[in-house]
Each structure stands twice: as C-alpha cells, then as structure tokens.
Amino acid sequence: MAYVIFNHKLVAEKEVSISFQYRGFRYGDAIFDTLIIKTGMIYQLEWHLSRINRGLEALRIKFDIASLPALCRQLLEANDFSDGLLRI
C-alpha cells in the first residue's frame, strides 16, 4: 500500500480525494518541487525548503514549512523508500 501526506497527515493514497471547492484544484495555485532521495537521505533539503518558501511568499500562499522535514521523513519511512524522487 502506498502512503501520501495530505493535509499534514499520513494517509493511504487510495483514501485521498480533493474537493472541487479546493482553491488549488480550481485555480491551480500551488508550489511544487522535486527532491532527490538517495539511501534514505533527502539531497539538499534546506535549499529546497528555502525555494519552496520563496515560491509560497511570491504567490501569497500562507503555509508554514516548518513541518515539512518531519512529514517527508515520515512519508519515506511509511513507504519504505530509500532511492528515487519525492514530489512536494
């Protein structure tokens, strides 16, 4: 079973649904970044977090990125994931 982080919670991928009223779905407001994972380590995590934060500020999206490192690690562990790409 695959897991994702949705609304700050670890959830089985098949249980996730997005409302048509969700602004990101309706208007495409979003920040995306792709991180490299090698032997369970996230490559240049701080640099990616800074980049995500700058994008959020530019689009005036209110989101505290402080929880992202722990959520990323929780997701990697839940999926027993050690090498590949992580999409935020």
C-alpha positions as CSV (number, residue, x, y, z in Angstrom):
1,M,0.0,0.0,0.0
2,A,1.3,3.5,-0.9
3,Y,1.1,6.4,1.5
4,V,1.0,10.1,0.9
5,I,0.9,13.2,3.1
6,F,-2.4,15.0,2.8
7,N,-3.4,18.0,4.9
8,H,-0.4,17.3,7.2
9,K,-1.4,13.7,7.8
10,L,-0.1,10.3,6.6
11,V,-2.9,8.7,4.6
12,A,-3.3,5.7,2.3
13,E,-3.1,7.0,-1.2
14,K,-6.4,5.4,-2.2
15,E,-8.2,7.3,0.5
16,V,-7.3,10.8,-0.7
17,S,-9.8,13.0,-2.5
18,I,-9.8,16.7,-3.3
19,S,-12.9,18.8,-3.2
20,F,-13.9,20.7,-6.3
21,Q,-14.0,23.7,-4.0
22,Y,-10.3,23.4,-3.2
23,R,-8.7,26.6,-4.5
24,G,-5.6,24.8,-5.7
25,F,-7.8,22.5,-7.8
26,R,-10.0,25.3,-9.2
27,Y,-7.3,27.9,-10.0
28,G,-4.0,25.9,-10.0
29,D,-2.5,27.9,-7.1
30,A,0.4,25.7,-6.0
31,I,4.1,25.3,-5.3
32,F,5.8,22.1,-6.5
33,D,9.4,20.8,-6.0
34,T,11.1,17.5,-6.7
35,L,13.7,16.2,-4.3
36,I,16.3,13.5,-4.8
37,I,16.3,10.7,-2.3
38,K,19.5,8.6,-2.0
39,T,19.9,5.9,0.6
40,G,17.0,7.4,2.6
41,M,18.6,10.9,2.7
42,I,16.9,13.9,1.1
43,Y,19.5,15.7,-1.0
44,Q,19.9,19.5,-0.2
45,L,16.7,19.6,1.9
46,E,17.3,23.1,3.3
47,W,17.9,24.5,-0.2
48,H,14.6,23.0,-1.3
49,L,12.7,24.3,1.7
50,S,14.1,27.8,1.1
51,R,13.0,27.6,-2.6
52,I,9.5,26.4,-1.6
53,N,9.2,29.2,1.0
54,R,10.2,31.8,-1.6
55,G,7.5,30.5,-4.0
56,L,4.9,30.5,-1.3
57,E,5.7,34.1,-0.5
58,A,5.6,35.1,-4.1
59,L,2.1,33.6,-4.6
60,R,1.0,34.8,-1.1
61,I,0.1,31.3,0.0
62,K,0.1,31.0,3.8
63,F,1.8,27.8,4.7
64,D,4.3,27.1,7.5
65,I,7.1,24.9,6.0
66,A,8.5,24.0,9.5
67,S,6.6,20.7,9.5
68,L,7.8,19.6,6.0
69,P,11.1,17.9,7.0
70,A,9.4,15.6,9.6
71,L,6.5,14.9,7.2
72,C,8.9,14.0,4.4
73,R,10.8,11.6,6.7
74,Q,7.5,10.1,7.9
75,L,6.4,9.5,4.3
76,L,9.7,7.9,3.3
77,E,9.6,5.6,6.2
78,A,5.9,4.6,5.7
79,N,6.6,3.8,2.1
80,D,10.0,2.0,2.9
81,F,11.5,4.4,0.3
82,S,15.3,4.8,0.0
83,D,16.1,5.9,-3.5
84,G,14.2,8.0,-6.1
85,L,12.3,11.2,-6.2
86,L,10.0,12.9,-3.7
87,R,7.4,15.4,-5.0
88,I,6.3,18.2,-2.7
